[in-house]
Amino acid sequence: MSGQLMPCAPGEIGSLFLFEKLSPEQLGQLCAAGRVERFEPGPVYTEGEPATCFYVMLEGTVVLSRRVAGDDVEVNRTSQRGVYSGSMQAYLKDRVQQTYNNSMRVTEPSRFFVLPAEAFSAFMQEWFPMAVHLLEGLFFGSKNTQRAIGQRERLLALGSLSAGLTHELNNPAAAAVRATATLRERVGKMRHKLAVIAQGSYSPEVMANLIDIQERTAERVAKAPVLSPLEASDREDALSDWLDDHGIQEGWRIAPTFVQAGLDVDWLDQIAAAVDEEILPNAIGWLNYTVETELLMDEINDSTARISHLVDAAKQYSQLDRAPYQVADVHELLDSTLLMLSGKIGQQIKVVKEYDRTLPRIPAYPAELNQVWTNLIDNAVQAINSVGGDGTLTVRTALDNDRLLVEFRDTGPGVPPDIRGRIFDPFFTTKPVGEGTGLGLDISWRIVVNKHHGTLQVESSPGDTRFQVLLPLTAADNDTTEEPE
């Protein structure tokens, strides 16, 4: 937006704190290269446009804002003379993209000294060469440091996740190995018991009857009901008494296996009625091995299914086999992240899921949203651990007007009001030296705000801290995303 051109007075320019140390000759060169413009209330420049000018306010009131999720969020409002904005990094020339990183408007008739970006860069290089080198080093050094620390933080997070995943995989894998070894032993004993039975003078009809009982017993194992501890104890006592009454040795050891398989006294009565009395002990022993092998195979199946589920969760978390940008279900992303972090969360922290399953899938970068969930969950866990480790982490999803809300609520000590406005700043951390980089929330902010055009905010009081991620339900028309470092 162009304003009304007005005379440029070197004395007025020199009264501003930014230029007060310049010589009269330098002030004259500024006025010759630049101009004074008067703007009526309204926009001066817009975020994302090529940064062509450097603005210094002579008088008036200026408002700076950033575009967040389709809304203009005010970041600064001031009437102080000499405040500046615009192409402040023109001295870096084409080494960085020269665009306005905010929008500027005035709320009353305001005057600015306006200097073209090329002239501003030339004056900086000519008048302050040492300062330019220092600023360049600060700018690029900060970028490189931020990138290096960000990569280091990702590697540390990956190491923690890998350790947790290894721990989670080890349990079902070890269970499957144990069950397989036991199954091998039971199958060997079952073959031996079958040989003992076969050596008897039993008719084909008796053998066929035993095979039929074995098949029906195996089917019963697959349909075994879930009993309460009291019900299971009562049934074990009843089965132990039945086995003792029928001369079966070690009935106390066999009874729990039969109860787990869903067998009861009525079933044993059917077996006793189907076989001769002298064969009953061997038949019961044979059926016991049958039941044990079925239960062991179920255990192996459950263990391998658990391993498969963990591998699927790892793939879902990493999104290795998915397109970077896709329509995703946030609940799947949240579940995979919680599973991957379950080892870090531990047993003391209660995890509560309050999901609104009616929410639609949204366009997103799933792998990077998983990084946001990881950072926010990690912060919540550390907050809870700082007050003893006993607490609750609540993950909630809901519809918030035309956006999808994902909220992480913890029962930690809360975020003090005096630092609440700085927690999303790069390198700001409240953790002891060496324990935090101060980039987790900054990375999360840039993923949510810059890349997904959403909002990341915090509400906090002692015992109730809520980090809220608000994501648009539809893709932005002009998706000019910024890759988080």
C-alpha positions in Angstrom: 0.0 0.0 0.0 1.4 3.4 -0.9 1.0 6.4 1.3 1.2 10.2 0.8 4.7 11.4 0.1 6.0 14.1 2.4 9.3 16.0 2.8 12.2 14.1 4.5 14.0 16.2 7.2 17.4 14.9 8.2 17.0 16.5 11.6 13.7 14.6 12.3 15.3 11.3 11.1 18.3 11.9 13.4 16.0 12.3 16.4 15.0 8.7 16.2 17.0 6.3 18.5 17.8 4.1 15.5 19.7 6.9 13.7 20.9 9.1 16.5 24.6 8.2 16.2 24.7 8.9 12.4 26.6 11.9 11.0 24.7 14.8 9.2 26.2 13.5 6.0 24.8 10.0 6.6 21.4 11.4 7.6 21.3 13.3 4.3 22.1 10.1 2.4 19.2 8.4 4.1 16.8 11.1 3.2 18.1 11.1 -0.4 17.7 7.3 -0.7 14.5 7.0 1.2 11.2 8.9 1.7 8.6 9.9 4.3 5.2 8.5 3.7 1.9 9.3 5.5 -0.6 6.3 5.8 -4.2 6.5 6.5 -5.7 3.9 8.9 -5.4 0.5 7.2 -2.9 -2.0 6.0 0.7 -1.0 5.1 2.0 -4.4 4.0 0.9 -8.0 4.2 2.7 -11.1 5.5 4.3 -13.2 2.8 4.7 -10.4 0.2 8.2 -9.6 -1.1 10.0 -7.5 1.6 10.8 -4.4 -0.5 11.0 -1.7 2.2 12.3 -1.0 5.7 9.8 1.1 7.8 10.6 3.3 10.8 7.6 5.1 12.5 7.9 8.8 13.0 4.4 9.2 14.6 1.2 7.3 14.9 0.1 3.8 16.1 1.2 0.6 14.4 -0.1 -3.0 14.8 1.8 -6.1 13.8 0.0 -9.4 13.3 0.6 -13.0 12.1 -1.7 -15.2 10.1 -2.7 -18.3 12.1 -5.4 -20.7 11.0 -7.0 -18.1 8.7 -7.1 -15.5 11.5 -4.9 -12.4 12.0 -3.3 -12.7 15.5 -2.0 -9.5 16.9 1.6 -9.8 18.1 2.4 -6.1 18.9 0.8 -2.7 19.1 2.7 0.4 19.9 2.9 4.2 19.4 6.6 4.5 20.3 8.6 6.7 17.9 11.4 4.9 16.1 9.9 1.4 16.1 10.8 -0.4 12.9 9.7 -3.4 10.8 9.7 -4.7 7.3 12.8 -5.9 5.4 15.0 -6.1 8.5 17.1 -8.9 7.0 17.9 -7.2 3.7 21.6 -7.2 4.5 21.5 -11.1 4.0 20.4 -10.5 0.4 19.4 -13.6 -1.5 20.8 -16.0 1.1 17.4 -16.0 2.7 14.0 -15.5 1.3 13.2 -11.8 1.5 9.5 -11.7 2.5 7.6 -9.9 5.2 7.2 -12.2 8.2 4.2 -10.3 9.5 1.5 -7.9 8.5 1.6 -4.2 9.4 -1.3 -1.8 9.7 -1.9 1.6 11.3 -4.9 2.5 13.4 -4.6 6.3 12.9 -2.9 8.6 10.4 0.8 7.7 10.8 4.1 8.8 9.2 7.0 6.5 8.4 10.5 6.9 7.1 10.6 4.3 4.3 13.9 3.0 3.0 14.0 0.6 0.0 15.5 -2.8 0.9 18.4 -2.4 -1.5 19.4 0.9 -0.1 19.1 -0.4 3.5 21.4 -3.4 2.6 23.9 -1.1 0.9 24.1 1.3 3.9 24.5 -1.6 6.3 27.4 -3.0 4.2 29.1 0.4 3.8 28.6 1.9 7.3 28.6 -1.1 9.6 30.6 -3.9 7.9 31.7 -5.4 11.2 28.1 -5.4 12.6 26.9 -7.0 9.4 29.4 -9.9 9.8 28.3 -10.3 13.4 24.6 -10.2 12.5 25.2 -12.7 9.7 27.0 -15.0 12.1 24.3 -14.7 14.7 21.5 -15.4 12.2 23.1 -18.4 10.5 24.7 -19.6 13.6 21.4 -19.6 15.4 19.8 -21.4 12.5 22.5 -24.1 12.4 22.5 -24.5 16.2 18.7 -24.8 16.1 18.9 -27.4 13.4 21.7 -29.4 15.1 20.0 -29.3 18.5 16.7 -30.3 16.8 18.3 -33.2 15.1 20.0 -34.2 18.4 16.6 -34.0 20.2 15.0 -36.2 17.5 17.8 -38.7 18.0 17.4 -38.7 21.7 13.7 -39.1 21.3 14.3 -41.9 18.8 16.6 -43.7 21.3 14.0 -43.4 24.0 11.3 -44.7 21.7 13.5 -47.5 20.5 14.3 -48.6 24.1 10.6 -48.5 25.0 9.7 -50.4 21.9 12.4 -53.0 22.6 11.1 -53.4 26.1 7.5 -53.8 24.9 8.5 -56.3 22.2 10.6 -58.3 24.6 7.7 -59.3 26.8 5.5 -61.0 24.2 8.6 -62.4 22.4 9.8 -64.0 25.7 6.4 -65.3 26.4 6.2 -66.9 22.9 9.6 -68.5 23.4 8.6 -69.9 26.8 5.3 -71.1 25.5 7.0 -72.8 22.5 9.4 -74.7 24.8 6.6 -75.8 27.1 4.5 -76.8 24.1 7.3 -79.0 22.8 7.4 -80.8 26.1 3.6 -81.2 26.4 3.3 -82.6 22.8 6.1 -85.1 23.7 4.2 -86.2 26.8 0.9 -86.4 24.9 2.5 -88.7 22.3 3.8 -90.9 25.1 0.3 -91.0 26.8 -1.3 -91.9 23.4 1.2 -94.7 23.0 0.3 -96.0 26.5 -3.4 -95.9 25.6 -2.8 -97.6 22.2 -0.9 -100.5 23.9 -4.1 -101.4 25.8 -6.6 -103.8 24.4 -9.1 -101.2 23.5 -11.6 -101.6 20.7 -11.6 -99.2 17.7 -14.9 -97.8 19.0 -13.3 -96.8 22.4 -10.3 -95.2 20.5 -12.7 -93.3 18.2 -14.6 -92.2 21.3 -11.5 -90.9 22.9 -10.5 -89.0 19.7 -14.0 -87.4 19.6 -13.7 -86.4 23.3 -10.4 -84.8 22.5 -11.8 -82.8 19.6 -14.7 -81.6 21.6 -12.5 -80.7 24.5 -10.2 -78.6 22.2 -13.3 -76.8 20.9 -14.4 -76.0 24.5 -11.0 -74.4 25.1 -11.5 -72.0 22.3 -14.9 -70.9 23.8 -13.8 -70.8 27.5 -15.7 -68.2 29.5 -13.9 -65.5 31.5 -14.4 -66.2 35.2 -14.0 -64.0 38.2 -11.3 -65.0 40.7 -13.9 -66.3 43.1 -15.7 -68.3 40.4 -12.5 -69.8 39.2 -11.5 -70.8 42.8 -14.8 -72.4 43.5 -14.6 -74.4 40.2 -11.1 -75.5 40.9 -12.2 -76.9 44.3 -15.0 -78.8 42.7 -12.8 -80.2 40.0 -10.1 -81.2 42.5 -12.7 -83.1 44.6 -14.1 -84.9 41.5 -10.6 -85.9 40.3 -9.7 -87.2 43.8 -13.0 -89.1 44.1 -12.2 -90.8 40.8 -8.6 -91.8 41.7 -6.9 -89.3 39.5 -3.4 -88.4 40.9 -2.4 -84.8 41.4 -5.9 -83.5 40.8 -4.9 -80.2 42.4 -2.5 -79.6 39.6 -4.8 -80.6 36.8 -7.8 -78.7 38.1 -6.6 -75.1 37.4 -5.7 -76.1 33.8 -9.2 -77.5 33.2 -10.8 -74.4 34.8 -8.8 -72.1 32.5 -10.0 -74.2 29.5 -13.7 -73.8 30.6 -14.2 -77.5 31.7 -16.4 -78.2 34.6 -17.7 -81.2 36.6 -20.5 -81.9 34.1 -18.0 -82.2 31.4 -15.8 -84.7 33.4 -19.0 -86.7 34.1 -19.5 -87.0 30.4 -15.9 -88.2 29.9 -16.3 -90.8 32.8 -19.5 -92.1 31.2 -17.8 -92.4 27.8 -14.8 -94.5 28.8 -14.1 -97.5 31.0 -13.1 -96.9 34.6 -9.6 -98.5 34.1 -8.8 -96.1 31.2 -10.2 -93.0 32.9 -6.9 -91.9 34.5 -5.0 -92.2 31.3 -7.8 -90.5 29.4 -7.9 -87.6 31.8 -4.0 -87.3 31.6 -4.2 -87.3 27.8 -7.0 -84.7 27.8 -4.9 -82.6 30.2 -2.0 -82.5 27.7 -4.5 -81.7 25.0 -5.9 -78.7 27.0 -2.4 -77.5 27.8 -1.3 -77.6 24.2 -4.4 -75.6 23.2 -3.8 -73.0 25.9 -0.1 -72.8 25.0 -1.0 -72.3 21.3 -3.4 -69.5 22.4 -0.6 -67.9 24.3 1.7 -68.0 21.4 -1.0 -66.6 19.1 -1.6 -63.8 21.6 2.1 -63.0 21.9 2.7 -62.9 18.2 -0.4 -60.8 17.7 0.9 -58.4 20.3 4.2 -58.2 18.5 2.4 -57.6 15.2 0.3 -54.9 16.9 3.5 -53.2 18.2 5.1 -53.3 14.8 2.0 -51.8 13.2 2.0 -49.1 15.9 5.7 -48.4 15.1 4.9 -48.1 11.4 1.9 -45.9 12.2 4.0 -43.7 14.4 6.9 -43.3 12.0 4.6 -43.2 8.9 7.4 -44.9 6.9 5.0 -46.4 4.4 2.7 -43.4 4.1 2.6 -40.3 2.0 4.0 -37.2 3.8 0.7 -35.4 3.3 -2.6 -37.3 3.6 -6.0 -37.5 5.1 -5.5 -39.0 8.6 -7.4 -40.1 11.7 -5.9 -38.3 14.7 -7.1 -41.1 17.0 -4.9 -43.6 15.2 -1.9 -41.2 15.5 -2.6 -40.6 19.2 -2.9 -44.3 20.0 0.3 -45.2 18.2 2.2 -42.4 20.0 0.8 -43.4 23.4 1.8 -47.0 22.7 5.3 -46.0 21.6 5.7 -43.9 24.8 4.0 -46.4 27.2 7.4 -47.4 28.6 8.3 -43.8 29.3 4.8 -43.0 30.8 5.2 -45.9 33.2 2.7 -47.6 35.5 2.2 -44.8 38.0 0.7 -42.4 35.5 -2.9 -43.1 34.6 -3.8 -42.4 30.9 -7.4 -41.5 30.2 -8.7 -41.2 26.6 -11.6 -39.0 26.0 -12.0 -39.4 22.2 -14.9 -38.1 20.1 -14.9 -40.9 17.6 -17.4 -39.0 15.4 -14.7 -36.5 14.3 -13.7 -36.6 10.7 -10.3 -37.5 9.2 -8.3 -34.3 8.5 -5.6 -33.4 5.9 -2.3 -33.4 7.7 1.4 -34.4 7.9 0.9 -37.4 10.2 4.5 -38.1 11.0 5.0 -34.5 12.1 1.8 -34.5 14.2 3.1 -37.6 15.9 6.2 -35.5 16.8 3.9 -32.9 18.3 2.1 -35.5 20.3 5.4 -36.9 21.5 6.7 -33.5 22.7 3.4 -32.7 24.5 3.1 -36.1 26.1 6.8 -36.0 27.2 6.3 -32.6 28.8 3.2 -33.8 30.6 5.0 -36.9 31.9 7.9 -34.8 33.1 5.5 -32.4 34.8 3.7 -35.2 36.7 7.0 -36.9 37.6 8.2 -33.6 39.1 5.5 -33.9 41.8 6.0 -37.5 42.7 5.1 -39.4 39.6 1.5 -40.2 40.6 -1.0 -38.4 38.3 -3.3 -38.5 35.3 -2.6 -37.7 31.7 -5.9 -37.1 29.8 -5.9 -37.0 26.0 -9.2 -35.5 24.7 -10.5 -34.8 21.2 -13.5 -32.7 20.3 -14.9 -30.4 17.7 -14.2 -26.7 18.4 -16.3 -24.7 15.9 -14.8 -25.5 12.5 -11.6 -27.0 14.0 -10.5 -30.2 15.5 -9.2 -30.0 19.1 -6.6 -32.3 20.6 -6.0 -31.6 24.3 -3.3 -33.0 26.6 -4.2 -32.4 30.2 -1.8 -33.3 33.1 -2.0 -33.0 36.9 1.5 -31.5 37.2 2.5 -28.3 39.0 1.4 -26.0 36.2 3.2 -23.4 34.1 3.9 -20.2 36.1 2.1 -17.1 34.6 5.4 -15.1 34.3 6.8 -17.6 31.8 3.6 -18.8 30.1 4.1 -16.4 27.2 7.7 -17.6 26.5 7.3 -21.4 26.6 7.0 -21.6 22.8 10.2 -19.5 22.2 13.2 -21.3 20.7 15.7 -22.4 23.3 13.5 -21.4 26.3 13.4 -24.2 28.9 12.7 -24.6 32.6 14.7 -27.8 32.9 18.1 -28.0 34.5 21.2 -27.3 32.3 21.8 -30.3 30.1 18.4 -31.8 30.4 16.4 -29.7 27.9 17.1 -28.0 24.6 14.1 -25.7 24.7 13.2 -26.7 21.2 10.4 -29.2 21.8 7.6 -26.7 22.1 9.1 -24.4 19.4 9.2 -27.3 16.9 5.6 -28.3 17.9 4.5 -24.7 17.4 6.0 -24.5 13.9 4.5 -27.8 12.9 1.0 -26.9 14.1 1.0 -23.2 13.2 3.2 -22.9 10.2 2.7 -26.2 8.6 -0.9 -27.1 9.5 -2.3 -23.5 9.8 -3.5 -24.4 13.3 -3.2 -23.1 16.8 -1.2 -24.3 19.8 -2.1 -22.8 23.1 -1.8 -23.5 26.8 -4.1 -23.1 29.8 -2.5 -23.8 33.2 -3.2 -23.8 36.9 -1.6 -26.0 39.6 -2.9 -29.6 39.0 -4.5 -28.7 35.7 -2.4 -27.9 32.7 -3.9 -28.2 29.2 -2.0 -27.9 25.9 -4.5 -27.5 23.2 -3.9 -28.2 19.5 -6.5 -26.8 17.1 -6.3 -28.1 13.5 -8.4 -27.1 10.5 -10.8 -29.7 9.2 -10.0 -28.9 5.5 -6.8 -28.1 3.6 -5.9 -24.4 3.2 -6.4 -23.0 -0.3 -2.8 -21.7 -0.5 -0.8 -24.1 1.5 2.6 -22.3 1.8 4.0 -24.5 4.5 7.3 -24.1 6.3 9.3 -27.2 7.1 10.1 -27.4 10.8 13.8 -27.7 11.5 
